[in-house]
Amino acid sequence: MTVLRSLLFGFAFYGGTIVIGFLYLPLILLPEWIGRPFFRFWIFYGVACAWLFAGIKYRVVYADGAALADGPAIYASKHQSAWETMAFSHILPKPVFVLKQELKSVPFFGWYLSKMRMIAVDRAAGASAMRSMVLQGRAVIKDGYSVVIYPQGTRVAPGVTAPYHPGVYALYRALNVPVIPIALDSGMRWRRNSFLKRAGTITVSILPAIPPGLDRQSFMDRLENVIESECKRINEETCG
């Protein structure tokens, strides 16, 4: 059944994505505020396919004292699969994602990413990439958007450790807005580079905000500790 579900998902998701990509081409010529609702629908299509064909549902839970921000913020999330990149467009308010520069070179999809003001980072550019990310982050925060960043910089499987990179602190220090940590277990259902999609419920856990003003070491330690401990708790709960 898992193989069949995964086949149906792949056909619906990739086939539909191509069709929608062509239909949306005129949006590239229109203002961003017109195209954004259509782009959100396109992304939601992927989440809907995961639910309808692969049986992947989700729930959002809040730790004590946690909430989504009323205004611009930085959402720093664990990254385990492609699922959260799609789902966060609907779970989080007015999100703009930090992503690798190469994605903007993908035909059709990359054009839409540019139109939606996603923050592209050339990971080979070193310090200049950090400066560019901060400048782009300031611009979108000023316009009322929130920044979504994956502090580990790549997808990390459940139970695997990987370092947290300083880019998230650069944004935290420069933008002077709260950072809201997010833990999840999407990798239990949608593993990196795996064709198989496993039915079940993904948990997204919103954690208490980290206020501006901490030094680098205190901030990085706090961010990593709260995310990793909550991911461990979620994984243990999922595995029963």
N, C-alpha and C positions, 0 to 999 in steps of 0.2 A: 504493500500500500504506500509506503514511503517513497518508493521509486516512482510509482504512478503519479502520486501527488506532485512530486518534484518535476516530472515531465510536463504535467498540465500547467504548473506554475511557470516553468520556463517558456513554454509556448505562448501563454497569455501575456506574461510580463514583457518579454523581449519583442514579441510581435506587436503588442499594443504600443510599446515605447517607440518603435520605429514609425508606426502610423501617426501617433500623436506628434512626434517630432516634425514630421512633414506638415501636418495640418497647422502647427503653431508657427511656421516660418514667418508669416506676416507680423507676428508679435515683435520680432526683432526690430522692426521699424517704428514701433509705437513706444510711448513713454513707459518707463519702468513700472509706474503705479498701475497702469492698465494691464500689463503682462503678468504681474506678480500673482493675482488670483488664479490665472490659468496655469502658471507654473506650479503653484501649490496643488492644483487638481492633478497635474501630471505626476507629481511626486506621490500624492495620495493614492494614485492608481497602483503604484507598486506595493504599498501597504495593504490595499484591498485585495490584490492578487495573492499576497502571502496568506491572508486570512481565508479567502474563498477557496483557493486551490491547494495550498500547503497546510492549512489548518493552524497557522501561526497567529495567535491572538496576542493582546498585550493588556497590561494594567499599569496604571501610574499610582505610586504610593508616595506619601510624604512623611519624612521623619518628624519627630517632635520639633516644633519651631520652624519648620521648613515651609516655603511657599515659592511660587513663581514671582519674579520681580514685577512691581507695578510699572516700572520704567526700564530704561536701558540697563543691561547687566552683561556680565560674561558668564556663559554656561560652560563649565569645564567637565567633560564627560568621559567616562570609560568608553573605549571603542573596541567592539568585538566583531561586528559584522556590518554589511551594507544596510541592514535594516534600520538602524537608528538614524542614519543620514536621511532616510526618507521620512521616518516617523516624526523626527524632531521638527520638521517643517509644519507639523500640525499640533504637536504637543506644546511647543514653546512659542511664546509671543514674538512676532516680528524677527525671526532669526536670520542672521547672515553667517555663513560658515567659513571658517578658515580651512583651505584645502590646498593640495599640491598643484603647482603651476601646470603640470602636464594635463590635468583634467580639462583645462580651458582650451586645449588643442584638439579635443575630441570633436569631430564634426557634429553639428546640430546641438548636441548636449552642451558642449563647451561654450557655444555661442549664447545659449540661454543662461549659463552660469555667469558669464560676463554681464549680461543684461540685468541680472538680479543682484549685481554688486557683490558677489561672493569674493572673499579675500584670498587671492592666490599667493602662494609662497613658493619661491624657487629654493628648494632645500639645499641646493649646491652653492648658493650665493652667500652663505655665511651671515656676517653682520649686516650687510645691505638688505638681505631678506627680512631680518628682524625689524629694521627701520621702516621698510616698505609696509610690513604687516601692521606696525603701530600707526603709521599715517593713514592707512585704509581703515583701521579700526576706529580711529578718532572721527573720521568722516561719517561712518555709518552710525556711531553712537550719537553724534551731534544731530543726526536726522531722525533719532528716535528708535533705531534698531538695536537689537542685542547681538552679541558676538558668540558663536558656538565654536569651541575649540576642543580638540582631543589632545590632552597634554602629553600622551605617550607618542603621538605623531603617527601612529599606525594601528592597525587592528591587532589586538592581542587576545589569544585564546583564553577561555576560562581556566584559572589555576596557574597560568604562566605569568612570570614576573618580567617587567620591562621598565626601564627608567622613565621618569617624568622629565620632560625637557623644559628649558628655561623660557621658551616662547610665551607660555601662559603667564609667567611672572612679568615679562616685559609689557604685556597688555594690561595686567592688573595694576602695575605701577603707573603706567602712562595714562590710562583711561579714567582712573579714580572712580570706579563703580564697583559694586559688590560682585564677588564671584560665587556662583551657585554650583556646587559640585553635584554630579549625577552618577549614580552607580546603576548597572544593569547586568542582565545575563543573556543577552541576545545570541551570544556565541553557542549557547546550549541548543538552539533551534536552527541557527543559520551560521554555519561555520565558515571561516575564511577559506576561499578557493575550493569549496565543496559543492558539488552538484546537488547533493541531498539536502532537503529542507525537512526538518523534523517537527511534527505537529506538537503544539503545546502553547503555553502562555508565557510570554516574555514579561519580566518585571522591570519597570523603570522606577528607580527610587530617587526622589528629589531630596537633597540634603540641605541642612541649614546654611545660609549664606555666610561667606567669609567677608567681613567688612574691609574697606580700604585701609591702608596704613601699616600693614605688617611688613617687616623686613623680609628679604628673600628667603632666608633659611626657614624662618618661622612659617611663612606662607607655604613654601613647597612641602615642608614636612606635614603641615596640617592638611593640605589638599590631598596628598598621597595617602595619608593615614585614614582619612574619612572615606575616601572612595574605595580603597582596597579592603578595608574592614567590612564595609557594607556589601561589596561584591562577594566576599567570602561568605557572609551571612546568607545572602540570596542564593548562592550556589548550593550551600548546605541545605537550605530549605527546599530547593528544587529537587535535589537528589534524594531528599527524604531521610 
